[in-house]
Amino acid sequence: MRKTLNETSKFLSYVLRHKPDAIGLYLDPEGWANIDELIGKADIPLTLELIQNVVETSDKKRFAISDDNQSIRANQGHSIDVNLGLEAIEPPEFLYHGTATRFLDSIKEQGLLPKNRQYVHLSADQATAATVGQRHGKPVILTIPALKMHDQGHKFFKAENGVWLTDVVKPNWFH
Ligand code: HQG
C-alpha cells in the first residue's frame, strides 16, 4: 500500500506541479484540477479513495482538496505558472535553505534561484532544510536573514503546508 501511495503521490506531483499537459489535464489559474477529470485522464490506476488517502497521509501536506471536494491542487513546488493566492507576510527572523555542497559555488555567485520552480523554497527549521538538501547530495544549510530582507522590501509567502517561498535570495545575504 505504501508503494502505491508513494507512486500516486509522485504522479499527482508531476501532473499538478509540472506537466498537466502530459495527460491533457486542465488546471485553472489557481492550480486546481477537477478530481473526476483527473481520475478519468490519469494513466495510472486512480480512485477517489486513493487520492484522499494520499492527501491525508502526505508527510509534507503536498496537496489540498477544495472546500466543495471537487478539486485538488499542489500546495507548492510548481514549475508551471499558477497563482496560489498567497499574501506576502512577515517571516521569522531566520529561514533555512537546504541544498547540496556541490551547488554552493554557484549559489554564492548567482544567489539562490528558483531554478525550475516558481519560487525559492525555504524551511522554518534546520532539520527540514537538511532533509531537503539531502535529496541533492551532501547537505548544507544556508541561513537566510528573512526578517531583515522583509524589512528591506523582499516578499515572503507561506504555503498552506508551512513551506516558505520567495523569489530570489541575492548572494550578499549569505555574507
Ligand atoms: C539549487 C521538495 C546552483 C537549490 C522539498 C536546490 C522542497 C542552485 C536546487 C521543494 C542555485 C533546486 C523544493 C544556483 C538554487 N546555482 N544551484 N544559483 N540556486 N540552487 O528541488 O529547494 O518533496 O527545485 O539549492 O522538500 O531542493 O517535492 O528545490 O538544491 O520543499 O514535496 O537548485 O521540493 O518537496 O532543487 O526543493 P529543487 P528544493 P517535495
py3Dmol code that shows the C-alpha trace and the ligand (Angstrom):
import py3Dmol

protein = """\
ATOM      1  CA  MET A   1       0.000   0.000   0.000  1.00  0.00           C
ATOM      2  CA  ARG A   2       2.820   2.379   0.893  1.00  0.00           C
ATOM      3  CA  LYS A   3       4.351   1.824  -2.553  1.00  0.00           C
ATOM      4  CA  THR A   4       1.021   2.595  -4.217  1.00  0.00           C
ATOM      5  CA  LEU A   5       0.623   5.760  -2.128  1.00  0.00           C
ATOM      6  CA  ASN A   6       4.142   6.836  -2.976  1.00  0.00           C
ATOM      7  CA  GLU A   7       3.703   6.262  -6.683  1.00  0.00           C
ATOM      8  CA  THR A   8       0.349   8.023  -6.651  1.00  0.00           C
ATOM      9  CA  SER A   9       1.868  10.976  -4.785  1.00  0.00           C
ATOM     10  CA  LYS A  10       4.651  11.217  -7.366  1.00  0.00           C
ATOM     11  CA  PHE A  11       2.106  11.082 -10.182  1.00  0.00           C
ATOM     12  CA  LEU A  12      -0.004  13.811  -8.562  1.00  0.00           C
ATOM     13  CA  SER A  13       3.087  15.984  -8.020  1.00  0.00           C
ATOM     14  CA  TYR A  14       4.031  15.546 -11.658  1.00  0.00           C
ATOM     15  CA  VAL A  15       0.680  16.487 -13.185  1.00  0.00           C
ATOM     16  CA  LEU A  16      -0.351  19.109 -10.592  1.00  0.00           C
ATOM     17  CA  ARG A  17       3.012  20.875 -10.307  1.00  0.00           C
ATOM     18  CA  HIS A  18       4.771  20.361 -13.591  1.00  0.00           C
ATOM     19  CA  LYS A  19       3.073  18.693 -16.530  1.00  0.00           C
ATOM     20  CA  PRO A  20      -0.756  18.664 -16.572  1.00  0.00           C
ATOM     21  CA  ASP A  21      -0.418  18.548 -20.363  1.00  0.00           C
ATOM     22  CA  ALA A  22       1.098  15.073 -20.123  1.00  0.00           C
ATOM     23  CA  ILE A  23      -2.439  13.724 -19.585  1.00  0.00           C
ATOM     24  CA  GLY A  24      -4.371  16.640 -21.107  1.00  0.00           C
ATOM     25  CA  LEU A  25      -5.480  17.867 -17.682  1.00  0.00           C
ATOM     26  CA  TYR A  26      -6.853  21.391 -17.243  1.00  0.00           C
ATOM     27  CA  LEU A  27      -5.578  23.386 -14.261  1.00  0.00           C
ATOM     28  CA  ASP A  28      -7.352  26.640 -13.523  1.00  0.00           C
ATOM     29  CA  PRO A  29      -5.239  29.789 -12.924  1.00  0.00           C
ATOM     30  CA  GLU A  30      -5.016  28.936  -9.213  1.00  0.00           C
ATOM     31  CA  GLY A  31      -3.711  25.460  -9.977  1.00  0.00           C
ATOM     32  CA  TRP A  32      -6.886  23.478  -9.242  1.00  0.00           C
ATOM     33  CA  ALA A  33      -7.773  20.342 -11.231  1.00  0.00           C
ATOM     34  CA  ASN A  34     -11.215  18.771 -11.245  1.00  0.00           C
ATOM     35  CA  ILE A  35     -10.907  15.444  -9.416  1.00  0.00           C
ATOM     36  CA  ASP A  36     -13.278  13.498 -11.716  1.00  0.00           C
ATOM     37  CA  GLU A  37     -11.382  14.754 -14.756  1.00  0.00           C
ATOM     38  CA  LEU A  38      -8.076  13.816 -13.124  1.00  0.00           C
ATOM     39  CA  ILE A  39      -9.309  10.280 -12.406  1.00  0.00           C
ATOM     40  CA  GLY A  40     -10.655   9.943 -15.944  1.00  0.00           C
ATOM     41  CA  LYS A  41      -7.444  11.107 -17.580  1.00  0.00           C
ATOM     42  CA  ALA A  42      -4.850   9.536 -15.274  1.00  0.00           C
ATOM     43  CA  ASP A  43      -2.617   6.959 -16.909  1.00  0.00           C
ATOM     44  CA  ILE A  44      -2.186   5.072 -13.647  1.00  0.00           C
ATOM     45  CA  PRO A  45      -4.985   3.358 -11.687  1.00  0.00           C
ATOM     46  CA  LEU A  46      -6.546   6.173  -9.675  1.00  0.00           C
ATOM     47  CA  THR A  47      -9.621   6.315  -7.466  1.00  0.00           C
ATOM     48  CA  LEU A  48     -11.131   8.964  -5.227  1.00  0.00           C
ATOM     49  CA  GLU A  49     -10.235   6.859  -2.166  1.00  0.00           C
ATOM     50  CA  LEU A  50      -6.608   6.636  -3.261  1.00  0.00           C
ATOM     51  CA  ILE A  51      -6.415  10.393  -3.834  1.00  0.00           C
ATOM     52  CA  GLN A  52      -7.946  11.096  -0.422  1.00  0.00           C
ATOM     53  CA  ASN A  53      -5.537   8.648   1.154  1.00  0.00           C
ATOM     54  CA  VAL A  54      -2.523  10.358  -0.425  1.00  0.00           C
ATOM     55  CA  VAL A  55      -3.736  13.809   0.602  1.00  0.00           C
ATOM     56  CA  GLU A  56      -4.311  12.707   4.198  1.00  0.00           C
ATOM     57  CA  THR A  57      -1.079  10.754   4.641  1.00  0.00           C
ATOM     58  CA  SER A  58       1.279  13.127   2.804  1.00  0.00           C
ATOM     59  CA  ASP A  59       4.111  13.837   5.253  1.00  0.00           C
ATOM     60  CA  LYS A  60       4.516  17.299   3.802  1.00  0.00           C
ATOM     61  CA  LYS A  61       0.840  18.049   3.129  1.00  0.00           C
ATOM     62  CA  ARG A  62       1.713  18.363  -0.535  1.00  0.00           C
ATOM     63  CA  PHE A  63      -1.878  18.616  -1.775  1.00  0.00           C
ATOM     64  CA  ALA A  64      -5.121  20.344  -0.840  1.00  0.00           C
ATOM     65  CA  ILE A  65      -8.696  19.378  -1.699  1.00  0.00           C
ATOM     66  CA  SER A  66     -11.094  22.281  -2.271  1.00  0.00           C
ATOM     67  CA  ASP A  67     -13.871  23.078   0.207  1.00  0.00           C
ATOM     68  CA  ASP A  68     -16.501  21.664  -2.169  1.00  0.00           C
ATOM     69  CA  ASN A  69     -14.463  18.431  -2.557  1.00  0.00           C
ATOM     70  CA  GLN A  70     -14.484  18.787  -6.349  1.00  0.00           C
ATOM     71  CA  SER A  71     -10.891  19.859  -6.957  1.00  0.00           C
ATOM     72  CA  ILE A  72      -7.310  19.205  -5.925  1.00  0.00           C
ATOM     73  CA  ARG A  73      -4.100  21.231  -6.215  1.00  0.00           C
ATOM     74  CA  ALA A  74      -0.495  21.087  -5.063  1.00  0.00           C
ATOM     75  CA  ASN A  75       0.236  23.388  -2.126  1.00  0.00           C
ATOM     76  CA  GLN A  76       3.648  24.401  -3.516  1.00  0.00           C
ATOM     77  CA  GLY A  77       6.521  23.223  -5.681  1.00  0.00           C
ATOM     78  CA  HIS A  78       5.098  24.264  -9.054  1.00  0.00           C
ATOM     79  CA  SER A  79       7.216  24.801 -12.116  1.00  0.00           C
ATOM     80  CA  ILE A  80       4.191  25.965 -14.101  1.00  0.00           C
ATOM     81  CA  ASP A  81       2.808  29.408 -13.514  1.00  0.00           C
ATOM     82  CA  VAL A  82      -0.073  29.230 -11.039  1.00  0.00           C
ATOM     83  CA  ASN A  83      -1.450  31.826  -8.678  1.00  0.00           C
ATOM     84  CA  LEU A  84      -1.678  30.244  -5.233  1.00  0.00           C
ATOM     85  CA  GLY A  85      -3.316  33.409  -3.901  1.00  0.00           C
ATOM     86  CA  LEU A  86      -0.765  33.724  -1.117  1.00  0.00           C
ATOM     87  CA  GLU A  87      -0.401  37.036   0.689  1.00  0.00           C
ATOM     88  CA  ALA A  88       3.078  38.304   1.461  1.00  0.00           C
ATOM     89  CA  ILE A  89       3.601  38.066   5.224  1.00  0.00           C
ATOM     90  CA  GLU A  90       6.279  38.836   7.776  1.00  0.00           C
ATOM     91  CA  PRO A  91       8.674  35.885   8.087  1.00  0.00           C
ATOM     92  CA  PRO A  92      10.525  34.766  11.216  1.00  0.00           C
ATOM     93  CA  GLU A  93      13.961  36.252  11.841  1.00  0.00           C
ATOM     94  CA  PHE A  94      15.687  33.386  10.055  1.00  0.00           C
ATOM     95  CA  LEU A  95      14.638  30.848   7.447  1.00  0.00           C
ATOM     96  CA  TYR A  96      16.759  27.979   6.138  1.00  0.00           C
ATOM     97  CA  HIS A  97      17.547  26.590   2.724  1.00  0.00           C
ATOM     98  CA  GLY A  98      18.849  23.043   2.430  1.00  0.00           C
ATOM     99  CA  THR A  99      20.989  22.376  -0.602  1.00  0.00           C
ATOM    100  CA  ALA A 100      23.958  20.227  -1.630  1.00  0.00           C
ATOM    101  CA  THR A 101      27.592  21.261  -1.187  1.00  0.00           C
ATOM    102  CA  ARG A 102      28.179  20.860  -4.932  1.00  0.00           C
ATOM    103  CA  PHE A 103      25.830  23.797  -5.629  1.00  0.00           C
ATOM    104  CA  LEU A 104      27.496  26.188  -3.171  1.00  0.00           C
ATOM    105  CA  ASP A 105      29.972  27.899  -5.513  1.00  0.00           C
ATOM    106  CA  SER A 106      27.253  28.635  -8.000  1.00  0.00           C
ATOM    107  CA  ILE A 107      24.823  29.800  -5.297  1.00  0.00           C
ATOM    108  CA  LYS A 108      27.437  32.139  -3.814  1.00  0.00           C
ATOM    109  CA  GLU A 109      27.980  33.605  -7.252  1.00  0.00           C
ATOM    110  CA  GLN A 110      24.392  33.854  -8.512  1.00  0.00           C
ATOM    111  CA  GLY A 111      22.352  33.771  -5.334  1.00  0.00           C
ATOM    112  CA  LEU A 112      19.546  31.324  -4.647  1.00  0.00           C
ATOM    113  CA  LEU A 113      17.432  30.987  -7.765  1.00  0.00           C
ATOM    114  CA  PRO A 114      14.084  29.204  -8.141  1.00  0.00           C
ATOM    115  CA  LYS A 115      15.617  27.057 -10.909  1.00  0.00           C
ATOM    116  CA  ASN A 116      12.753  25.020 -12.379  1.00  0.00           C
ATOM    117  CA  ARG A 117      10.236  26.124  -9.792  1.00  0.00           C
ATOM    118  CA  GLN A 118       8.184  29.277  -9.335  1.00  0.00           C
ATOM    119  CA  TYR A 119       9.860  30.177  -6.045  1.00  0.00           C
ATOM    120  CA  VAL A 120      12.913  29.505  -3.922  1.00  0.00           C
ATOM    121  CA  HIS A 121      11.782  27.133  -1.157  1.00  0.00           C
ATOM    122  CA  LEU A 122      12.777  27.838   2.432  1.00  0.00           C
ATOM    123  CA  SER A 123      12.174  25.922   5.649  1.00  0.00           C
ATOM    124  CA  ALA A 124      11.270  27.246   9.066  1.00  0.00           C
ATOM    125  CA  ASP A 125      13.597  24.781  10.790  1.00  0.00           C
ATOM    126  CA  GLN A 126      17.048  23.396  10.115  1.00  0.00           C
ATOM    127  CA  ALA A 127      16.033  19.734  10.361  1.00  0.00           C
ATOM    128  CA  THR A 128      13.602  20.104   7.466  1.00  0.00           C
ATOM    129  CA  ALA A 129      16.190  22.035   5.468  1.00  0.00           C
ATOM    130  CA  ALA A 130      18.701  19.225   5.999  1.00  0.00           C
ATOM    131  CA  THR A 131      16.223  16.680   4.627  1.00  0.00           C
ATOM    132  CA  VAL A 132      15.554  18.880   1.593  1.00  0.00           C
ATOM    133  CA  GLY A 133      19.302  19.266   0.966  1.00  0.00           C
ATOM    134  CA  GLN A 134      19.913  15.536   1.233  1.00  0.00           C
ATOM    135  CA  ARG A 135      17.790  14.965  -1.855  1.00  0.00           C
ATOM    136  CA  HIS A 136      20.562  16.571  -3.905  1.00  0.00           C
ATOM    137  CA  GLY A 137      23.734  15.206  -2.280  1.00  0.00           C
ATOM    138  CA  LYS A 138      25.848  16.109   0.737  1.00  0.00           C
ATOM    139  CA  PRO A 139      23.568  18.541   2.556  1.00  0.00           C
ATOM    140  CA  VAL A 140      24.459  22.022   3.661  1.00  0.00           C
ATOM    141  CA  ILE A 141      22.122  24.519   5.266  1.00  0.00           C
ATOM    142  CA  LEU A 142      22.077  28.207   4.358  1.00  0.00           C
ATOM    143  CA  THR A 143      20.709  30.603   6.951  1.00  0.00           C
ATOM    144  CA  ILE A 144      18.659  33.397   5.433  1.00  0.00           C
ATOM    145  CA  PRO A 145      18.042  36.603   7.441  1.00  0.00           C
ATOM    146  CA  ALA A 146      14.439  36.645   6.273  1.00  0.00           C
ATOM    147  CA  LEU A 147      13.094  39.353   8.579  1.00  0.00           C
ATOM    148  CA  LYS A 148      15.860  41.763   7.576  1.00  0.00           C
ATOM    149  CA  MET A 149      15.179  41.039   3.914  1.00  0.00           C
ATOM    150  CA  HIS A 150      11.469  41.566   4.504  1.00  0.00           C
ATOM    151  CA  ASP A 151      12.197  44.900   6.171  1.00  0.00           C
ATOM    152  CA  GLN A 152      14.069  45.888   3.018  1.00  0.00           C
ATOM    153  CA  GLY A 153      11.115  45.064   0.803  1.00  0.00           C
ATOM    154  CA  HIS A 154      11.569  41.385  -0.097  1.00  0.00           C
ATOM    155  CA  LYS A 155       8.348  39.420  -0.203  1.00  0.00           C
ATOM    156  CA  PHE A 156       7.893  36.149   1.652  1.00  0.00           C
ATOM    157  CA  PHE A 157       4.947  33.775   1.348  1.00  0.00           C
ATOM    158  CA  LYS A 158       3.950  30.795   3.455  1.00  0.00           C
ATOM    159  CA  ALA A 159       2.343  27.913   1.584  1.00  0.00           C
ATOM    160  CA  GLU A 160      -0.573  26.019   3.086  1.00  0.00           C
ATOM    161  CA  ASN A 161       1.836  23.305   4.250  1.00  0.00           C
ATOM    162  CA  GLY A 162       4.256  25.623   6.069  1.00  0.00           C
ATOM    163  CA  VAL A 163       6.919  25.820   3.356  1.00  0.00           C
ATOM    164  CA  TRP A 164       8.206  29.396   2.898  1.00  0.00           C
ATOM    165  CA  LEU A 165       8.547  30.820  -0.588  1.00  0.00           C
ATOM    166  CA  THR A 166      10.389  33.807  -2.001  1.00  0.00           C
ATOM    167  CA  ASP A 167      11.558  34.939  -5.426  1.00  0.00           C
ATOM    168  CA  VAL A 168      15.342  35.024  -5.204  1.00  0.00           C
ATOM    169  CA  VAL A 169      17.923  35.473  -2.470  1.00  0.00           C
ATOM    170  CA  LYS A 170      20.881  37.500  -3.701  1.00  0.00           C
ATOM    171  CA  PRO A 171      24.397  36.374  -2.654  1.00  0.00           C
ATOM    172  CA  ASN A 172      25.027  39.396  -0.442  1.00  0.00           C
ATOM    173  CA  TRP A 173      22.532  37.954   2.055  1.00  0.00           C
ATOM    174  CA  PHE A 174      24.780  34.983   2.810  1.00  0.00           C
ATOM    175  CA  HIS A 175      27.862  37.013   3.725  1.00  0.00           C
TER     176      HIS A 175
END
"""
ligand_1 = """\
40
HQG
C 19.685 24.781 -6.061
C 10.639 19.264 -2.129
C 23.102 26.225 -8.343
C 18.836 24.738 -4.815
C 11.444 19.847 -0.996
C 18.274 23.331 -4.920
C 11.141 21.322 -1.053
C 21.141 26.421 -7.189
C 18.169 23.090 -6.412
C 10.791 21.548 -2.505
C 21.142 27.822 -7.362
C 16.740 23.133 -6.918
C 11.857 22.339 -3.194
C 22.224 28.385 -8.061
C 19.399 27.314 -6.233
N 23.184 27.547 -8.532
N 22.110 25.630 -7.678
N 22.337 29.715 -8.284
N 20.059 28.338 -6.763
N 20.040 26.139 -6.479
O 14.150 20.501 -5.977
O 14.513 23.744 -2.663
O 9.192 16.547 -1.626
O 13.829 22.617 -7.349
O 19.626 24.932 -3.664
O 11.131 19.280 0.221
O 15.546 21.467 -3.199
O 8.847 17.681 -3.801
O 14.290 22.830 -4.938
O 19.165 22.409 -4.350
O 10.114 21.721 -0.234
O 7.218 17.976 -1.941
O 18.886 24.154 -7.049
O 10.678 20.266 -3.096
O 9.358 18.989 -1.756
O 16.088 21.960 -6.459
O 13.117 21.698 -3.057
P 14.521 21.912 -6.232
P 14.464 22.446 -3.393
P 8.614 17.709 -2.320
"""
view = py3Dmol.view(width=600, height=400)
view.addModel(protein, "pdb")
view.setStyle({"model": 0}, {"cartoon": {"style": "trace"}})
view.addModel(ligand_1, "xyz")
view.setStyle({"model": 1}, {"stick": {}})
view.zoomTo()
view.show()
